[in-house]
Amino acid sequence: MSWIEQSGRITWRYLDDPAQLREAAEALGGEGLIGLDTETCWDVKSKGQQLALVQLAPPEGDVLVADVLATGVEPLKPLLESPATKMVAHNARFDEGVLRGAGVRAEGLIDTLRMSRMALTLGSHSLASLCEHLFGLPIDKTLQKSNWRRRPLTRAQIEYAALDARMALLVYGELSRMLAEEGRLELALRVSEVAPSEPREPGAEPKKKRKPAGPELILTPEEKRLVKALKSWRLGLANTQRVPAYMICPDRTLEHLARARPETLEALADIYGLGESKIKKFGEEMLRALRDSCG
């Protein structure tokens, strides 16, 4: 099935046929820059996130919404693994990890979340917050947690998915302009590159991540303020749980949180001292405390 839909803001093309998807992806190969986003669903067998959609937004024309649950990721691999095409995504480290889990070694990823933290001082650097701050455009994120496995997808789901890829590209353009005016664009792009990791075979057991023995972080005054606020949160939680504060997490975890400022449970897996059990037990509260401290 393939259809093209036009809304008030974007046009998109949904594809769930491998041959049509391969042809559409080849057509995007000539673009030097595209917006990228992914949607995932929970896979009971692997007990992890499974890639459901890949959205690709060229500077002009339809956003390509690829239903990889139907097509597999193979038709997109030449494009996603090509270093000739830069792909911009918000919180690109998450997308890189999802693609890696599907067997794709994504090249050329640039993270607009990292760019935003260099360019702006905001309480939240989420894509929705940036779109409202930069363009006065509110984005409804209700569908973010919708069922991306169920078929057929609704038009509202597809439009939501397509819009995120388009807005990532627009945010990149505006942040690039701001950073270029300050003479910091080259540095920001270098810092915001997300290097690909080696993909694993689809269905294979994920390798357990080795956390650094102890990151030596030099914190900014703002990050030190965040650590202080997080320590207060940790103490309150520890008192509620009737355990020592270090049983919640060590100081280095709080320092890493203040530096990285993760926004999803998946991103917490990259934080020092946080394993699956602690993320499951404290992850939601930890993210909430971090958001409140940033605000």
C-alpha positions, 0 to 999 in steps of 0.5 A, spaced: 500 500 500 502 507 498 498 513 499 500 521 499 496 525 503 497 533 504 495 536 511 495 543 513 503 543 514 506 537 510 505 532 505 507 525 506 508 518 502 507 512 506 510 506 503 509 498 505 511 495 499 519 493 499 520 495 491 516 502 492 520 503 498 527 502 495 525 506 489 523 512 493 530 511 498 534 511 491 531 518 489 533 521 496 540 519 495 541 525 491 539 529 497 545 532 501 541 533 508 535 530 510 531 530 516 530 523 520 525 520 525 523 513 527 518 510 531 518 503 535 514 498 538 515 493 544 518 486 542 515 481 546 520 476 544 527 480 544 524 484 550 526 491 547 524 496 542 523 494 535 523 499 529 516 500 526 517 506 522 523 510 519 521 517 517 525 521 512 524 528 510 528 532 504 528 539 504 523 539 499 517 534 497 514 529 501 516 526 507 517 519 506 514 514 511 517 507 511 513 502 514 519 497 516 515 492 519 512 490 513 518 492 508 524 490 513 529 495 513 534 492 507 531 497 502 533 503 506 540 501 508 544 504 502 541 510 504 542 510 511 549 507 511 551 512 506 556 517 509 554 522 503 547 524 506 547 527 512 541 526 517 539 530 522 535 527 528 532 530 535 536 526 540 539 522 534 543 517 539 536 514 540 535 513 533 542 511 532 541 505 537 534 503 534 537 503 527 543 499 530 538 494 533 535 493 526 542 491 523 543 498 520 550 502 521 547 509 520 552 514 518 552 522 518 547 523 524 547 530 527 543 531 533 539 537 534 538 536 541 546 537 542 545 543 537 540 546 541 543 545 548 549 549 545 545 555 542 539 556 547 538 556 554 531 553 555 528 549 561 526 543 556 530 542 549 525 537 547 523 537 540 516 540 542 519 545 546 524 547 540 518 548 535 514 552 540 520 557 542 523 557 535 517 558 530 511 559 535 508 552 533 505 547 538 506 540 537 501 535 540 505 529 542 500 525 544 501 520 539 508 519 541 506 513 545 501 510 541 501 503 538 506 503 532 505 495 531 497 495 530 496 495 522 493 499 519 496 505 522 491 511 522 492 517 518 493 521 524 499 517 526 502 517 520 502 525 519 505 525 527 511 521 525 512 525 518 511 532 522 517 530 527 522 528 521 520 535 517 521 539 524 527 536 526 530 539 519 527 545 520 530 546 527 536 544 524 536 550 519 534 555 524 539 553 530 545 552 524 543 560 522 543 562 530 550 558 531 553 561 525 552 568 527 555 566 533 561 563 529 560 557 533 557 552 527 563 548 526 564 547 533 557 545 534 556 540 528 563 537 530 560 536 537 553 534 535 555 528 530 553 521 532 558 516 531 555 509 528 556 503 532 557 496 529 550 493 528 548 487 531 544 482 527 536 482 528 534 478 533 540 477 536 541 478 544 544 485 545 550 486 548 551 488 555 553 495 556 559 497 560 559 503 564 565 507 565 569 506 571 567 513 573 567 519 568 571 525 570 566 531 569 568 538 569 561 541 570 559 548 569 555 552 574 549 550 571 550 543 571 553 544 579 546 547 580 542 541 577 547 536 581 545 540 587 537 539 586 538 532 584 541 530 590 535 533 594 531 529 590 535 523 591 535 524 599 527 525 599 526 518 595 531 515 599 528 517 606 521 515 603 524 508 601 528 508 607 535 506 604 541 510 604 542 515 598 547 511 595 542 505 594 538 510 589 544 512 585 551 514 586 554 522 586 557 520 579 550 518 576 547 525 578 553 528 575 552 524 568 545 526 568 546 533 569 551 533 563 547 529 558 540 531 560 537 525 558 529 525 556 527 518 555 528 512 559 532 509 553 537 514 554 538 513 561 541 506 559 547 510 557 548 514 564 553 511 569 551 507 574 544 506 571 542 498 569 535 495 567 533 494 574 534 501 577 531 504 570 525 500 571 524 502 578 526 509 579 527 512 571 520 515 571 521 519 577 529 521 575 527 524 569 521 528 572 526 530 577 531 532 572 526 536 568 523 539 574 530 541 576 532 544 569 525 548 569 
